[in-house]
């Protein structure tokens, strides 16, 4: 148990009034409950209770998805992981802590964060590997007028220094707030869309990477509000502008050594890396229900939009679902990037499922095929078939159908989590699948 006196001292040093306990649900909305500092003793060890049905709430409503296995009876507990306690620079007087969901003293089978922990433990036990990871999110800074219409905060093109100058104040504040929370910012630039930006943070162990993605989404939105702006990670806001991805960067480690590069052949991948990527590609149509889980995601996932719309991999190929970046000097390559990911995903579920798919690739020695050095969309259908390249699901409904048939991913999730997650996805597909973009954006803009 965490020492109450030391926690109380830290909270007093932070001038904390409220401690927010955060979780990301199966609708992929970041949610929180808070307690006042004066009641620390009551919440230190067991946190705050929530309805178990909270894990069956779709993104568009506060009702329970049908066939989720959850209802009005039952209580889970948001148990704080005090190692993640962080004062919030953009919300003075509030602190954040990531929460695990428990039933009694045991992890709840529907807890996304606990699912990621299970997959990391499996990878280490069954393959002797650890994962280092980072999410690479893109987002839009927006202005809202009195009618609720949205406009980009600027109209500059990709990487324009004017975009940096126009947004320096808010980007600097976002960066300072992230660094104050122990999240190291590596790179920043204005992205392709007007008002769109990308902030890349330093990689770390997989659980911390998922925690950092939650913290980054919260921080970007919180700081933007203090500048009179709205920030959104919604995958596709404007029909004629770039969508926002959240590429997942991964490397595999054993006994402190990165095992991704082949030590005997410079510039190539090891057999471990190839089989891991082979597993991801094999399961990718089903994985997409977890990595690109919103109806809006599939507006972004189009050929020739650098989004990873084809099941293929390649060195420095931004049209392949898996890109292996090269380095100008050894060692190279050191990591790979799954492009078929966006920030509407629950990072714990997305990363945990990718690890489950990769582990299956290792165990089944799945081959990813030959790397592709061209845009798959420029090949004929016959050429793609010959190279075993196919178009990935074009709708959430199709991805749900693939996940429903994936024994590997369903077994990894476990029966309870799989049932609730699929129920939420199906409810969202049924309610949102036929919306026009403008209506969809109006509903989802500030959910992600």
C-alpha positions in Angstrom: 0.0 0.0 0.0 1.2 3.5 -0.7 2.2 5.6 2.3 -0.6 8.1 3.0 1.7 10.7 4.6 4.0 10.9 1.7 1.1 11.2 -0.7 -0.5 13.9 1.4 2.8 15.8 1.4 3.1 15.6 -2.4 -0.5 16.7 -2.9 0.0 19.6 -0.6 3.2 20.6 -2.4 1.2 20.6 -5.7 -1.5 22.7 -4.0 -3.9 20.0 -5.1 -7.6 20.3 -4.6 -8.9 17.4 -6.7 -7.2 14.2 -7.8 -8.6 12.9 -11.1 -8.7 9.2 -11.6 -8.6 8.5 -15.3 -9.6 5.6 -17.5 -10.3 5.1 -21.2 -13.5 3.1 -21.9 -14.5 0.8 -24.7 -16.1 3.8 -26.5 -12.5 5.1 -26.4 -13.5 8.3 -24.5 -11.1 9.4 -21.8 -13.2 9.7 -18.6 -12.4 10.6 -15.0 -13.7 10.8 -11.5 -12.1 13.0 -8.9 -11.9 13.2 -5.1 -10.9 16.1 -3.0 -7.5 16.0 -1.3 -9.0 16.1 2.2 -10.5 12.7 1.6 -7.2 11.0 0.5 -7.4 8.4 3.3 -10.7 7.1 2.0 -9.6 6.8 -1.6 -5.9 6.1 -1.4 -6.1 2.3 -1.7 -9.4 1.5 -3.4 -10.0 4.7 -5.4 -13.6 5.4 -6.5 -16.4 3.1 -7.6 -18.0 3.1 -11.0 -20.9 1.2 -12.6 -19.6 -1.9 -14.4 -21.9 -0.8 -17.3 -19.5 2.1 -17.9 -17.5 -0.3 -20.1 -20.5 -0.8 -22.4 -21.2 2.9 -23.2 -20.9 3.8 -26.9 -19.3 7.1 -27.9 -22.5 8.8 -29.0 -24.7 8.3 -25.9 -24.7 7.6 -22.2 -26.7 4.3 -22.6 -25.6 0.7 -22.4 -24.9 -1.2 -25.6 -27.1 -4.2 -26.2 -25.6 -7.7 -25.8 -22.6 -6.3 -23.8 -23.2 -8.6 -20.9 -23.4 -5.5 -18.6 -26.2 -3.6 -17.0 -27.3 -1.6 -14.0 -26.0 -4.2 -11.4 -22.4 -4.4 -10.4 -19.6 -2.1 -9.2 -16.0 -1.9 -10.3 -13.3 0.2 -8.7 -10.9 2.8 -10.2 -7.8 1.9 -8.2 -5.1 4.6 -8.6 -1.6 3.7 -9.9 0.1 6.3 -7.7 3.3 6.0 -9.7 1.5 8.0 -12.4 0.4 10.8 -10.1 1.1 14.1 -11.9 0.0 17.7 -11.2 -1.8 19.2 -14.2 0.0 22.4 -15.5 -3.1 23.4 -17.6 -5.5 22.8 -14.6 -3.9 24.3 -11.5 -5.1 22.7 -8.3 -5.9 19.4 -10.1 -3.7 16.3 -10.4 -4.1 13.2 -12.5 -3.5 9.5 -11.8 -4.1 6.6 -14.1 -6.5 4.0 -12.7 -6.7 0.3 -13.1 -10.2 -1.3 -12.8 -10.6 -3.9 -10.1 -13.2 -6.2 -8.6 -12.2 -6.6 -5.0 -8.5 -7.2 -5.0 -8.3 -8.6 -8.5 -7.9 -6.9 -11.9 -11.3 -6.7 -13.7 -11.4 -8.6 -16.9 -12.8 -5.6 -18.7 -10.0 -3.2 -17.7 -8.1 -2.0 -20.9 -5.0 -1.0 -18.9 -4.9 -4.5 -17.3 -5.3 -6.1 -20.7 -2.2 -4.3 -21.9 -0.3 -5.5 -18.8 -1.5 -9.1 -19.5 -0.2 -8.9 -23.1 3.2 -7.5 -22.0 3.5 -10.3 -19.4 2.6 -12.9 -22.1 5.2 -11.6 -24.5 7.9 -11.7 -21.9 6.9 -15.1 -20.6 6.4 -16.8 -24.0 9.0 -15.0 -26.1 11.4 -13.4 -23.7 10.7 -10.0 -25.3 9.9 -6.5 -24.1 8.3 -3.7 -26.2 9.3 -0.1 -26.3 6.8 2.1 -28.0 5.5 5.6 -28.8 2.3 6.9 -30.3 2.7 9.7 -32.8 -0.5 11.8 -32.8 -1.7 14.4 -35.2 -4.4 16.9 -34.2 -6.2 20.0 -35.4 -6.3 23.4 -33.6 -9.7 24.9 -34.3 -11.8 28.0 -33.7 -15.6 27.8 -33.1 -17.9 30.6 -34.0 -21.1 31.5 -32.2 -23.1 29.2 -34.5 -20.9 26.3 -33.6 -19.2 26.2 -37.0 -15.5 25.2 -36.9 -12.5 26.7 -38.7 -8.8 25.8 -38.7 -6.7 28.0 -36.4 -4.5 28.8 -39.5 -4.4 28.2 -43.2 -0.7 27.3 -43.6 0.6 24.3 -45.6 2.8 21.4 -44.4 5.8 22.3 -42.2 5.4 26.0 -43.0 7.4 28.1 -40.5 4.5 30.6 -40.6 2.3 27.9 -39.0 4.9 27.6 -36.3 5.0 31.3 -35.7 1.2 31.7 -35.7 0.8 28.9 -33.2 4.0 29.3 -31.2 2.3 30.4 -27.9 -0.1 27.4 -27.7 2.5 24.9 -29.0 5.1 26.1 -26.5 2.6 25.8 -23.7 1.6 22.3 -24.8 5.2 21.3 -24.9 6.1 22.8 -21.5 3.1 21.1 -20.0 4.1 17.7 -21.4 7.7 18.1 -20.2 6.5 19.1 -16.8 4.6 15.8 -16.7 7.7 13.8 -17.6 6.8 13.3 -21.2 9.7 14.1 -23.4 8.9 16.0 -26.6 11.2 15.0 -29.5 9.8 16.7 -32.6 7.1 19.1 -33.7 5.9 20.5 -37.0 2.7 21.8 -38.6 1.1 18.9 -40.6 -0.5 18.8 -44.0 -3.9 20.2 -43.1 -4.6 23.8 -42.2 -4.4 24.1 -38.4 -3.1 20.5 -38.1 0.0 19.7 -36.0 2.1 16.8 -34.9 4.0 16.4 -31.7 6.2 13.3 -31.4 7.3 12.2 -27.9 10.2 10.0 -26.9 9.6 6.2 -26.8 9.4 4.3 -23.6 8.2 1.1 -22.2 4.8 0.1 -23.6 2.6 0.8 -20.6 4.2 4.2 -20.2 3.7 4.9 -23.9 -0.1 4.2 -23.6 -0.3 6.3 -20.4 1.5 9.1 -22.2 -0.9 9.0 -25.1 -3.8 9.5 -22.7 -1.9 12.4 -21.0 -1.0 14.0 -24.3 -4.6 14.0 -25.5 -5.7 15.5 -22.3 -2.9 18.1 -22.3 -3.4 19.2 -25.9 -7.1 19.8 -25.3 -6.6 21.4 -21.9 -3.9 23.9 -23.1 -5.8 24.7 -26.3 -8.9 25.7 -24.2 -6.8 28.1 -22.2 -5.9 29.8 -25.6 -9.5 30.1 -26.7 -9.1 27.1 -29.1 -10.5 23.7 -29.5 -8.2 20.7 -30.2 -9.5 17.6 -31.9 -7.8 14.2 -32.7 -10.8 13.1 -34.7 -9.4 11.2 -37.7 -11.2 13.1 -40.4 -12.7 16.5 -39.8 -12.6 18.2 -43.3 -13.4 16.2 -46.4 -10.9 18.0 -48.5 -8.0 18.1 -46.0 -5.6 15.6 -44.5 -6.9 13.3 -41.8 -5.2 12.8 -38.4 -3.5 9.5 -37.7 -1.7 8.3 -34.5 1.0 6.1 -35.8 2.3 3.4 -33.4 6.1 3.0 -33.3 7.5 -0.3 -31.9 10.8 -1.9 -31.1 11.5 -5.3 -29.6 14.1 -5.9 -26.8 15.7 -8.9 -25.2 18.1 -8.5 -22.2 18.6 -4.8 -23.0 19.3 -5.3 -26.7 17.1 -4.1 -29.5 16.5 -7.3 -31.6 14.8 -5.6 -34.5 17.9 -5.1 -36.8 19.6 -8.2 -38.2 23.1 -8.2 -36.7 24.5 -10.1 -39.6 23.0 -7.9 -42.4 23.1 -4.2 -42.1 20.0 -2.4 -43.0 17.7 -5.4 -42.7 15.3 -6.8 -40.1 15.9 -9.9 -38.0 13.8 -13.0 -38.3 12.1 -12.0 -35.0 11.1 -8.7 -36.4 9.8 -10.2 -39.6 7.7 -12.8 -37.9 6.3 -10.2 -35.5 5.4 -7.9 -38.4 4.0 -10.9 -40.2 1.6 -11.5 -37.3 0.5 -7.9 -37.3 -0.2 -8.0 -41.1 -2.0 -11.4 -40.9 -4.4 -10.1 -38.2 -4.6 -6.5 -39.4 -8.1 -6.6 -40.8 -9.4 -7.7 -37.4 -6.9 -5.5 -35.5 -8.4 -2.4 -37.2 -11.5 -2.7 -35.0 -9.2 -1.8 -32.2 -6.6 0.5 -33.8 -9.0 2.4 -36.1 -12.3 1.8 -34.1 -14.5 4.8 -35.1 -16.8 5.1 -38.1 -14.9 8.3 -38.9 -11.6 6.4 -39.0 -12.4 5.0 -42.4 -12.8 8.4 -44.0 -9.1 8.8 -43.5 -8.0 5.3 -44.5 -8.0 5.9 -48.3 -5.4 4.8 -50.9 -2.8 7.4 -51.8 -3.4 9.4 -48.6 -0.3 8.1 -46.7 -2.6 6.4 -44.2 -1.8 2.7 -44.6 -4.8 1.5 -46.6 -3.1 -1.6 -48.0 -1.9 -4.7 -46.1 1.7 -4.5 -47.0 5.1 -3.4 -45.5 8.1 -1.6 -46.9 11.2 0.3 -46.1 10.4 4.0 -45.8 7.1 3.4 -47.6 4.4 5.7 -46.3 1.6 4.0 -48.2 2.2 0.6 -46.6 0.4 -0.3 -43.4 3.8 -1.1 -41.8 6.6 1.2 -42.6 10.2 0.4 -41.5 12.1 3.7 -41.2 15.8 3.6 -42.1 18.5 5.5 -40.2 21.4 7.4 -41.9 23.9 5.4 -39.8 24.0 2.1 -38.0 22.1 0.6 -36.3 19.3 0.5 -38.8 16.5 -0.2 -38.7 15.7 0.3 -35.0 11.9 0.3 -35.0 8.9 0.0 -37.2 5.7 2.0 -37.6 2.1 0.8 -37.8 0.3 3.5 -39.8 -3.2 2.0 -39.5 -3.8 3.6 -36.1 -5.6 6.8 -35.1 -6.3 8.6 -31.8 -9.9 7.4 -31.6 -8.4 4.2 -30.4 -8.0 3.2 -26.7 -4.2 3.0 -26.6 -4.2 0.2 -24.1 -6.5 -2.0 -26.2 -4.7 -1.0 -29.5 -1.2 -1.7 -28.3 -2.2 -4.8 -26.4 -3.9 -6.3 -29.4 -0.9 -5.4 -31.7 1.3 -7.3 -29.2 -1.1 -10.3 -29.3 -1.0 -10.4 -33.1 2.8 -10.0 -33.1 3.2 -12.8 -30.6 1.1 -15.1 -32.7 3.3 -14.2 -35.7 6.4 -15.3 -33.7 4.8 -18.5 -32.6 3.4 -19.4 -36.0 6.5 -18.0 -37.8 4.3 -15.9 -40.0 6.1 -14.3 -43.0 5.2 -10.7 -43.9 6.0 -11.3 -47.6 8.4 -9.2 -49.6 8.8 -5.5 -48.8 7.1 -3.3 -51.3 8.9 -0.3 -52.7 6.1 1.3 -54.6 2.7 2.8 -53.8 0.3 -0.3 -53.8 -2.4 1.8 -55.4 -0.3 2.1 -58.6 -0.2 -1.7 -59.0 -2.9 -3.6 -60.9 -5.2 -5.9 -59.0 -3.3 -8.8 -60.5 0.0 -7.4 -59.4 -1.3 -6.9 -55.9 -2.6 -10.4 -55.7 0.7 -11.8 -56.9 2.4 -10.0 -54.1 -0.3 -10.9 -51.5 -1.2 -7.3 -51.0 -4.9 -6.5 -50.4 -7.0 -3.5 -49.6 -7.8 -3.3 -45.9 -11.4 -3.0 -44.6 -13.0 0.2 -45.9 -15.6 0.4 -43.1 -15.9 -0.2 -39.4 -18.5 -2.8 -40.1 -16.1 -4.8 -42.1 -13.4 -4.6 -39.4 -15.9 -5.7 -36.8 -16.8 -8.7 -38.9 -13.1 -9.7 -39.1 -12.6 -9.2 -35.3 -15.6 -11.4 -34.6 -13.9 -14.3 -36.4 -10.4 -13.8 -35.0 -9.8 -16.5 -32.5 -6.3 -15.1 -31.6 -7.5 -11.6 -30.8 -10.8 -12.7 -29.1 -8.8 -15.2 -26.9 -6.3 -12.5 -26.1 -9.1 -10.0 -25.1 -10.9 -12.7 -23.1 -14.6 -13.5 -23.3 -15.9 -10.6 -21.2 -13.8 -7.8 -22.7 -14.4 -9.1 -26.2 -18.2 -9.2 -25.7 -18.4 -5.7 -24.3 -16.0 -4.2 -26.8 -17.8 -5.8 -29.8 -21.2 -4.7 -28.5 -20.0 -1.1 -28.3 -18.4 -1.2 -31.8 -21.6 -2.7 -33.2 -23.8 -0.1 -31.5 -21.6 2.7 -32.9 -21.6 1.2 -36.4 -25.4 0.9 -36.3 -25.9 4.5 -35.1 -23.2 6.3 -37.0 -22.4 4.2 -40.1 -24.7 6.2 -42.4 -24.1 9.7 -41.1 -22.8 12.4 -43.4 -19.4 13.8 -42.5 -20.7 17.1 -41.2 -23.1 15.4 -38.8 -20.5 12.9 -37.7 -18.0 15.6 -37.0 -20.5 17.6 -35.0 -21.1 14.6 -32.8 -17.6 13.3 -32.4 -15.3 16.4 -32.6 -14.7 16.7 -28.9 -15.1 13.1 -28.0 -11.6 12.3 -29.3 
